[in-house]
Amino acid sequence: MSVEITGAEITVRCLQEEGVNCIFGYPGGAVLFLYDELFKQEKVRHILVRHEQAAVHAADGYARSSDQVGVALVTSGPGLTNAVTGIATAYMDSIPMVIISGQVPTEAIGLDAFQEVDTVGITRPCVKHNFLVKDVAELALTIKKAFYIASTGRPGPVLVDIPKDITQHKTKFVYPDKVTMRSYNPVVKGHVRQTKRAADLILSAKRPVIYSGGGVILSDASTQLIELTKLLNYPCTNTLMGLGGYPATDKQSLGMLGMHGTYEANMAMQYCDVLIAVGARFDDRVIGNPKHFSNENRKIIHIDIDPSSISKRVKVDVPIVGNVPDVLKELIKQLKENKTKSDQSALKDWWKQIDLWRARDCLKYDRESKIIKPQMVVEQLYNVTKGNAFVTSDVGQHQMWAAQFYKFDKPRRWINSGGLGTMGFGLPAAMGVQLANPKGRVACITGEASIQMCIQELSTCKQYGLPLKIINLNNRYMGMVRQWQEFFHGNRYAESYMNALPDFVKLTESYGHVGMKIERPEDVEGALKEAFKLKDQLVFMDFITDQTENVFPMVPGGKGLSEMILV
């Protein structure tokens, strides 16, 4: 006869069964029984953060860089509400994650008990699904469902809310090998007839573009994307979330498209006649105003596992619902078997046009400046790390410069908050990346405004010996806010100037790390090399950069991709 165990022990056993190696959290009254069980075992490592938002961001970074489900544990009330920003960040970027939250005892729910909030109600808009466990006998199955839902179909965060008394109640532990849910059955294989239609349309193209997004990264479809692109000799552009899905240094790469994308990528998107969208959702920061998206008549093929994303913002001609790598494998097969040959003469002319757009050199900047240019710092970081680092970022100008100037050739190396645009994401996400990739070199590119959102996590880095390299592009402004105020608000810099900044070197040193302040362009490369030689230490590099530098190209809000502001 099997022994009955508590809900707290069941929860930990479930994590072990799922192969969870690392969980990020912060204790509180409603989850103390869970923490007691974590303390008694060694298979699941707990990382104590300094704020619940950081717990979820760290789990997020862990998931993005490892192809595993990230796991966070928070207490009820403020623990949960602090975590919501991280949950929404993961939801917007479709990151597989399970968040376990404590709740007041079952009989106290709805009575305004101490540290009670309506967790299910609060998180419903920003999770893929959530559960409130009301019976300990349902706990194991619920956790199994949570991991299944989080990691299949279009991934996303799933929350399991566990009342404190459920963690104390006992039952027999049975963890199912698999679950089936009548109401949840994501499509994996694409429709063969639609795939054949897509192949015919692709081979008829005279001005084709492959437009790939974060779905390529999340579904591990980079190999298939590269094979397709090489087979066709078509140009490929990546979204912010899709960087690394196709090698940035390859000659067929047009770089990133969108609001701060390259001139060649945006012009190719506007003037193509066949657009092949792979794991992308035609986001407003990618295509601008849909009314101005396309300067020519064209046909669109859209491959995505989420049917609700297809024709949501832009009407498409050939929709294919399915798991991206599976669909691409079938598409490649169909293309190879298709007896029609693409128009090589037209394709050659298309490449000539693209090369003319490339010749505009839209990412040029003043390389002779006596003040540090932020673009140069990112370029030097790329050179020093030989393009092999894991790079996280916060949100703002520095994020765009990182995306433009660090050439990602591999997937899961670029970790940033795309959909929600969450300041404070970079440092805790870098912690998760480092724990998922202990031998990897991890750099966090940030700004002096963003870094202060979660700077307390320097304490977590000290406790667990995380040797992150923080690149602070310090222009003493909320940079992207200032840029918009300059362009669209008559140079009225309302509350964007950071005139009470700490001494970042001293602050870093107070946490027990190494701090550097770099003020001259000629010292940038040396500082980066010195920092990466300190393999076992966190180094905070405070680069004092040009306050007036703006991110170009730029597509103003509401405009089309061809209406770019260039340098």
LINMO-V380197 format. One record per pair of residues at least 12 apart in sequence whose C-alpha atoms are under 8 Angstrom apart, sorted by the first residue. I is the first residue (numbers start at 1). J is the second residue. D is the distance in whole Angstrom. If there is no record, write none. Layout:
BEGIN
<<I/J/D> <I/J/D>>
END
This chain:
BEGIN
<<2/172/7> <3/172/6> <4/170/6> <4/171/5> <4/172/4> <4/173/7> <5/169/8> <5/170/5> <5/171/6> <5/172/6> <5/173/7> <6/166/8> <6/167/6> <6/168/5> <6/169/5> <6/170/4> <6/171/7> <7/136/6> <7/139/7> <7/166/6> <7/167/4> <7/168/6> <7/169/6> <7/170/6> <7/171/8> <8/33/6> <8/34/5> <8/37/6> <8/166/8> <8/167/4> <8/168/7> <9/34/7> <9/37/6> <9/167/8> <10/139/8> <10/140/7> <10/173/6> <11/34/7> <11/139/7> <11/140/7> <11/143/8> <12/34/7> <12/37/7> <12/38/7> <12/44/8> <14/140/6> <14/143/7> <14/144/8> <14/175/7> <15/44/7> <16/43/7> <16/44/7> <17/175/8> <18/147/8> <20/44/6> <20/69/8> <20/71/8> <21/43/7> <21/44/5> <21/45/6> <22/44/6> <22/45/5> <22/46/6> <22/47/7> <22/71/7> <23/44/7> <23/45/6> <23/46/5> <23/47/6> <23/59/7> <23/70/7> <23/71/5> <23/72/6> <23/73/7> <24/46/6> <24/47/5> <24/48/6> <24/49/7> <24/55/5> <24/56/7> <24/58/7> <24/59/6> <24/71/7> <24/72/5> <24/73/6> <25/46/7> <25/47/6> <25/48/6> <25/49/6> <25/52/7> <25/55/5> <25/56/8> <25/72/5> <25/73/5> <25/74/6> <26/48/6> <26/49/6> <26/50/7> <26/51/7> <26/52/6> <26/55/8> <26/73/7> <26/74/6> <26/75/7> <26/79/8> <27/73/8> <27/74/7> <27/75/6> <28/74/8> <28/75/5> <28/76/8> <28/79/8> <29/75/7> <29/76/8> <30/75/6> <30/76/6> <30/102/5> <30/103/6> <30/104/6> <30/163/7> <30/164/5> <31/74/7> <31/75/6> <31/76/8> <31/101/8> <31/102/5> <31/103/8> <31/164/7> <33/164/8> <33/167/6> <33/168/7> <34/167/7> <47/464/8> <48/460/7> <49/457/7> <49/460/6> <50/456/6> <50/457/6> <50/459/7> <50/460/7> <51/82/7> <51/454/8> <51/456/8> <51/457/8> <52/74/7> <52/79/6> <52/80/8> <52/82/5> <52/83/5> <53/82/5> <53/83/4> <53/84/7> <53/85/6> <53/86/5> <54/83/8> <54/86/7> <54/425/8> <54/428/5> <54/429/8> <54/454/7> <54/457/7> <55/72/6> <55/73/8> <55/83/7> <55/86/8> <55/428/7> <56/71/8> <56/72/6> <56/83/6> <56/86/5> <56/87/7> <56/99/8> <57/86/5> <57/90/8> <57/425/6> <57/428/6> <57/429/5> <57/432/8> <58/428/5> <58/429/4> <58/430/7> <58/431/6> <58/432/4> <58/433/7> <59/71/6> <59/72/6> <59/97/7> <59/429/7> <59/432/6> <60/86/8> <60/90/6> <60/95/7> <60/96/8> <60/97/7> <60/429/6> <60/432/7> <61/415/7> <61/428/8> <61/429/4> <61/430/6> <61/431/7> <61/432/5> <61/433/5> <62/429/7> <62/431/8> <62/432/4> <62/433/5> <62/434/8> <62/435/7> <62/436/5> <63/95/7> <63/96/7> <63/97/7> <63/432/8> <64/95/7> <64/218/8> <64/412/6> <64/415/7> <64/433/8> <65/412/5> <65/413/7> <65/415/7> <65/433/6> <65/436/7> <65/437/8> <66/412/7> <66/433/8> <66/436/6> <66/437/8> <67/218/7> <68/96/7> <69/96/5> <69/97/5> <69/98/7> <69/147/7> <69/150/7> <69/151/7> <70/96/6> <70/97/5> <70/98/6> <71/97/6> <71/98/5> <71/99/6> <71/100/8> <72/97/8> <72/98/7> <72/99/5> <72/100/6> <73/99/6> <73/100/5> <73/101/6> <74/99/8> <74/100/6> <74/101/5> <74/102/6> <75/101/5> <75/102/5> <75/103/7> <76/101/6> <76/102/5> <76/103/5> <76/104/7> <76/115/6> <76/116/6> <76/117/7> <77/103/8> <77/115/4> <77/116/5> <77/117/5> <78/115/7> <80/101/7> <80/119/7> <84/123/7> <85/422/8> <87/126/7> <87/127/7> <87/157/7> <88/126/5> <88/127/7> <88/420/7> <89/417/7> <89/419/7> <89/420/5> <89/421/8> <89/422/7> <90/156/7> <90/157/6> <91/126/6> <91/127/6> <91/128/7> <91/156/5> <91/157/6> <92/126/8> <92/418/8> <92/419/5> <92/420/6> <93/156/8> <93/214/8> <93/241/8> <93/417/7> <93/418/7> <93/419/6> <93/420/8> <94/154/7> <94/155/5> <94/156/5> <94/157/7> <95/150/8> <95/155/6> <95/156/5> <95/157/6> <95/218/8> <96/150/5> <96/151/5> <96/155/5> <96/156/5> <96/157/5> <96/158/8> <97/147/8> <97/150/6> <97/151/8> <97/156/6> <97/157/4> <97/158/6> <98/146/7> <98/147/7> <98/150/7> <98/157/6> <98/158/5> <98/159/6> <98/160/7> <99/157/7> <99/158/6> <99/159/5> <99/160/6> <100/159/6> <100/160/5> <100/161/6> <100/162/7> <101/159/7> <101/160/6> <101/161/5> <101/162/6> <102/161/6> <102/162/5> <102/163/6> <102/164/6> <103/116/7> <103/161/6> <103/162/6> <103/163/4> <103/164/6> <104/116/6> <104/163/5> <104/164/6> <104/165/8> <105/163/5> <105/164/5> <105/165/5> <105/166/8> <106/134/7> <106/163/6> <106/164/8> <106/165/7> <106/166/8> <119/161/7> <120/132/7> <120/161/8> <127/156/7> <127/157/5> <127/158/6> <127/159/7> <128/149/8> <128/150/7> <128/155/8> <128/156/5> <128/157/6> <128/158/6> <129/146/8> <129/149/8> <129/157/7> <129/158/5> <129/159/7> <130/146/8> <130/158/5> <130/159/5> <130/160/6> <130/161/8> <131/159/6> <131/160/5> <131/161/6> <132/160/6> <132/161/5> <132/162/6> <132/163/8> <133/160/7> <133/161/6> <133/162/5> <133/163/7> <133/166/8> <134/162/8> <134/163/8> <134/166/7> <135/166/7> <136/166/5> <136/167/8> <136/169/6> <136/170/7> <136/171/7> <137/171/6> <137/172/8> <140/173/7> <140/174/7> <140/175/6> <140/176/8> <141/175/7> <141/176/7> <142/160/8> <143/160/7> <144/175/8> <144/176/7> <144/178/8> <144/179/7> <145/179/7> <146/158/6> <146/159/7> <146/160/7> <148/179/8> <152/186/7> <153/186/5> <153/187/7> <153/188/8> <153/305/6> <153/306/7> <153/323/7> <154/305/6> <154/306/6> <155/218/8> <186/305/8> <187/305/7> <187/321/7> <187/322/5> <187/323/7> <188/305/7> <188/321/8> <188/322/5> <188/323/5> <188/326/7> <189/321/8> <189/322/5> <189/323/6> <189/326/6> <189/327/6> <190/320/6> <190/321/5> <190/322/5> <190/323/7> <190/326/7> <190/327/5> <191/320/7> <191/321/7> <191/322/8> <192/330/8> <194/318/7> <194/319/7> <194/320/6> <195/320/7> <195/327/8> <195/330/7> <195/331/6> <195/334/7> <196/331/7> <196/334/6> <197/318/7> <198/301/6> <198/318/6> <198/331/8> <199/331/6> <199/334/6> <199/335/6> <199/338/8> <200/335/8> <200/338/8> <200/340/8> <201/274/7> <202/274/7> <202/276/8> <203/335/8> <203/340/7> <203/341/6> <203/342/5> <203/343/8> <204/342/6> <204/343/7> <205/273/6> <205/274/6> <205/342/7> <205/343/7> <206/273/7> <206/274/8> <206/342/8> <206/343/6> <206/346/5> <206/347/6> <206/350/7> <207/271/8> <207/272/5> <207/273/5> <207/274/6> <207/346/7> <207/347/6> <207/350/6> <208/234/6> <208/235/7> <208/272/5> <208/273/6> <208/274/5> <208/275/6> <208/276/8> <208/347/8> <209/234/6> <209/235/5> <209/236/6> <209/237/8> <209/268/7> <209/269/7> <209/272/6> <209/274/7> <209/275/5> <209/276/6> <210/229/8> <210/234/7> <210/235/6> <210/236/5> <210/237/6> <210/275/6> <210/276/5> <210/277/6> <210/278/7> <211/236/6> <211/237/5> <211/238/6> <211/239/8> <211/275/7> <211/276/6> <211/277/5> <211/278/6> <211/280/7> <212/236/7> <212/237/6> <212/238/5> <212/239/6> <212/242/6> <212/245/8> <212/277/6> <212/278/5> <212/279/6> <212/280/6> <213/238/6> <213/239/5> <213/240/8> <213/241/6> <213/242/4> <213/243/8> <213/245/8> <213/277/8> <213/278/6> <213/279/5> <213/280/4> <213/281/8> <214/239/7> <214/240/8> <214/241/5> <214/242/4> <214/243/8> <214/245/8> <214/279/6> <214/280/6> <215/242/7> <215/278/7> <215/279/4> <215/280/6> <215/304/7> <215/324/7> <216/242/7> <216/245/6> <216/278/7> <216/279/5> <216/324/7> <216/325/8> <217/242/6> <217/244/8> <217/245/6> <217/411/6> <217/412/7> <219/323/7> <219/324/6> <219/325/7> <220/325/7> <221/245/8> <221/324/6> <221/325/5> <222/245/5> <222/246/6> <222/411/7> <224/325/6> <224/328/6> <224/329/7> <225/245/7> <225/246/7> <225/328/7> <226/246/6> <227/332/8> <228/328/7> <228/332/6> <229/252/8> <233/252/7> <234/252/7> <234/347/8> <235/252/5> <235/253/6> <235/254/7> <236/252/6> <236/253/5> <236/254/6> <236/255/8> <237/253/6> <237/254/5> <237/255/5> <237/256/6> <237/257/6> <237/265/6> <238/254/8> <238/255/6> <238/256/5> <238/257/6> <239/256/5> <239/257/6> <239/258/7> <239/280/8> <239/286/7> <240/256/6> <240/257/8> <240/403/7> <240/418/7> <241/416/8> <241/418/6> <243/256/7> <243/403/8> <243/408/6> <243/411/7> <243/414/7> <244/407/8> <244/408/5> <244/409/5> <244/410/5> <244/411/4> <244/412/7> <244/413/7> <244/414/7> <245/409/8> <245/410/6> <245/411/5> <246/409/7> <246/410/7> <246/411/8> <247/407/8> <247/408/6> <247/409/4> <247/410/6> <248/407/5> <248/408/6> <248/409/5> <249/407/6> <249/408/8> <249/409/7> <255/404/8> <256/403/8> <256/404/7> <257/286/6> <258/285/6> <258/286/4> <258/287/6> <258/288/7> <258/555/7> <258/561/7> <259/285/5> <259/286/6> <259/287/8> <259/288/7> <259/553/8> <259/554/5> <259/555/5> <259/556/7> <259/561/7> <260/400/7> <260/551/7> <260/552/6> <260/553/5> <260/554/5> <260/555/7> <261/404/8> <261/553/7> <261/554/8> <262/362/6> <262/363/7> <262/553/7> <263/357/7> <263/358/7> <263/360/8> <263/362/6> <263/553/7> <263/564/8> <264/354/6> <264/355/8> <264/357/5> <264/358/5> <266/561/5> <266/562/6> <267/357/8> <267/561/7> <267/562/6> <268/354/7> <269/294/7> <269/561/8> <270/293/6> <270/294/4> <270/295/5> <270/296/7> <270/561/7> <270/562/7> <271/294/6> <271/295/6> <271/296/6> <272/296/7> <272/298/7> <273/296/7> <273/297/6> <273/298/4> <273/299/6> <274/298/6> <274/299/5> <274/300/6> <274/301/8> <275/298/7> <275/299/6> <275/300/5> <275/301/6> <276/300/6> <276/301/5> <276/302/6> <276/303/8> <277/300/7> <277/301/6> <277/302/5> <277/303/6> <278/302/6> <278/303/5> <278/304/7> <278/324/7> <279/302/8> <279/303/6> <279/304/5> <279/305/8> <279/324/7> <280/303/8> <280/304/7> <281/309/6> <281/310/7> <282/313/7> <282/314/7> <283/313/8> <287/560/7> <287/561/6> <288/555/7> <288/557/7> <288/558/6> <288/559/6> <288/560/5> <288/561/6> <289/557/8> <289/558/5> <289/559/6> <289/560/6> <290/313/7> <290/314/7> <290/560/8> <291/560/8> <292/559/7> <292/560/5> <292/561/8> <293/560/6> <293/561/7> <294/560/8> <299/316/7> <299/317/6> <300/316/5> <300/317/5> <300/318/6> <301/316/6> <301/317/6> <301/318/5> <301/319/6> <301/320/8> <302/316/7> <302/317/8> <302/318/6> <302/319/5> <302/320/6> <303/319/6> <303/320/5> <303/321/6> <303/322/7> <303/324/7> <303/327/8> <304/320/7> <304/321/5> <304/322/6> <304/323/7> <304/324/6> <305/321/5> <305/322/4> <305/323/5> <305/324/7> <306/321/7> <306/322/8> <307/321/6> <362/552/7> <362/553/6> <362/566/7> <362/567/7> <363/404/8> <363/552/7> <363/553/7> <364/567/8> <369/521/8> <370/520/7> <370/521/7> <371/519/8> <371/520/6> <371/521/6> <371/545/6> <371/546/6> <372/519/7> <372/520/6> <372/521/5> <372/543/8> <372/544/7> <372/545/5> <372/546/6> <373/521/8> <373/545/6> <373/546/6> <373/549/7> <374/398/7> <374/401/7> <374/473/6> <374/545/6> <374/546/7> <375/401/6> <375/402/8> <375/405/7> <377/524/7> <377/525/8> <378/401/7> <378/402/6> <378/405/6> <378/406/6> <379/405/6> <379/406/6> <380/524/7> <380/525/6> <380/528/8> <381/406/8> <381/525/8> <381/528/7> <382/405/8> <382/406/6> <382/407/7> <384/525/8> <384/528/7> <384/529/6> <387/406/7> <387/407/7> <387/408/7> <387/409/8> <388/441/8> <389/413/7> <389/440/7> <389/441/5> <389/442/6> <389/443/7> <390/412/8> <390/413/4> <390/414/6> <390/415/8> <390/433/8> <390/440/7> <390/441/6> <390/442/5> <390/443/6> <391/413/6> <391/414/5> <391/415/6> <391/430/8> <391/442/6> <391/443/5> <391/444/6> <391/445/7> <392/414/6> <392/415/5> <392/416/6> <392/426/5> <392/427/8> <392/429/7> <392/430/6> <392/442/8> <392/443/6> <392/444/5> <392/445/6> <393/415/7> <393/416/5> <393/417/8> <393/425/7> <393/426/5> <393/427/8> <393/444/5> <393/445/5> <393/446/6> <394/416/7> <394/417/7> <394/422/7> <394/423/5> <394/424/6> <394/425/5> <394/426/4> <394/427/8> <394/444/8> <394/445/7> <394/446/5> <394/447/7> <394/450/6> <394/451/7> <395/416/8> <395/417/7> <395/421/6> <395/422/6> <395/423/5> <395/424/8> <395/425/8> <395/446/8> <395/450/7> <396/447/8> <396/478/8> <396/479/7> <396/480/5> <397/479/6> <397/480/5> <397/550/8> <397/551/6> <398/445/7> <398/446/6> <398/447/6> <398/473/7> <399/416/8> <399/445/7> <399/446/7> <400/551/7> <401/551/7> <402/445/7> <415/429/8> <423/450/5> <423/451/8> <423/453/7> <424/450/5> <424/451/6> <424/452/7> <424/453/5> <424/454/5> <424/455/8> <425/454/8> <426/444/6> <426/445/7> <426/446/7> <426/451/8> <427/444/6> <427/451/7> <427/454/7> <427/455/7> <427/457/7> <427/470/8> <428/454/7> <428/457/7> <430/442/7> <430/443/7> <430/444/6> <430/468/7> <431/461/7> <431/466/7> <431/468/8> <434/466/7> <434/468/8> <435/466/8> <441/468/8> <442/467/8> <442/468/6> <442/469/6> <443/468/6> <443/469/5> <443/470/6> <443/471/7> <444/468/7> <444/469/6> <444/470/5> <444/471/6> <445/470/6> <445/471/5> <445/472/6> <445/473/7> <446/470/7> <446/471/6> <446/472/5> <446/473/6> <447/472/5> <447/473/5> <447/474/6> <447/475/8> <447/478/8> <448/472/6> <448/473/7> <448/474/5> <448/475/7> <448/476/7> <448/477/8> <448/478/8> <448/501/8> <449/477/7> <449/478/6> <449/498/7> <451/472/8> <458/508/8> <458/511/6> <459/511/6> <461/538/8> <462/511/7> <462/512/7> <462/513/7> <465/536/7> <465/537/7> <465/538/8> <466/536/8> <466/537/7> <466/538/6> <467/535/6> <467/536/5> <467/537/4> <467/538/4> <467/539/7> <468/537/7> <468/538/5> <468/539/7> <469/531/7> <469/532/7> <469/538/6> <469/539/5> <469/540/6> <469/541/8> <470/538/8> <470/539/6> <470/540/5> <470/541/6> <471/540/6> <471/541/5> <471/542/7> <471/543/7> <472/540/7> <472/541/6> <472/542/5> <472/543/6> <473/542/7> <473/543/5> <473/544/7> <473/545/6> <474/542/7> <474/543/6> <474/544/5> <474/545/6> <475/544/6> <475/545/5> <475/546/6> <475/547/5> <476/497/6> <476/498/5> <476/499/7> <476/501/8> <476/547/7> <477/496/6> <477/497/5> <477/498/5> <477/547/7> <478/496/5> <478/497/6> <478/498/7> <479/496/8> <481/496/6> <482/496/6> <482/497/8> <483/550/6> <504/540/8> <504/542/7> <505/517/7> <505/540/7> <505/541/8> <505/542/7> <508/540/7> <513/537/7> <513/538/6> <513/539/6> <513/540/8> <514/537/7> <514/538/6> <514/539/5> <514/540/6> <515/539/6> <515/540/5> <515/541/6> <515/542/8> <516/539/7> <516/540/6> <516/541/5> <516/542/6> <517/541/6> <517/542/5> <517/543/6> <517/544/8> <518/541/7> <518/542/6> <518/543/5> <518/544/6> <519/543/6> <519/544/5> <519/545/7> <524/543/8> <527/541/8> <552/565/7> <552/566/6> <552/567/6> <553/565/6> <553/566/5> <553/567/7> <554/566/7>>
END
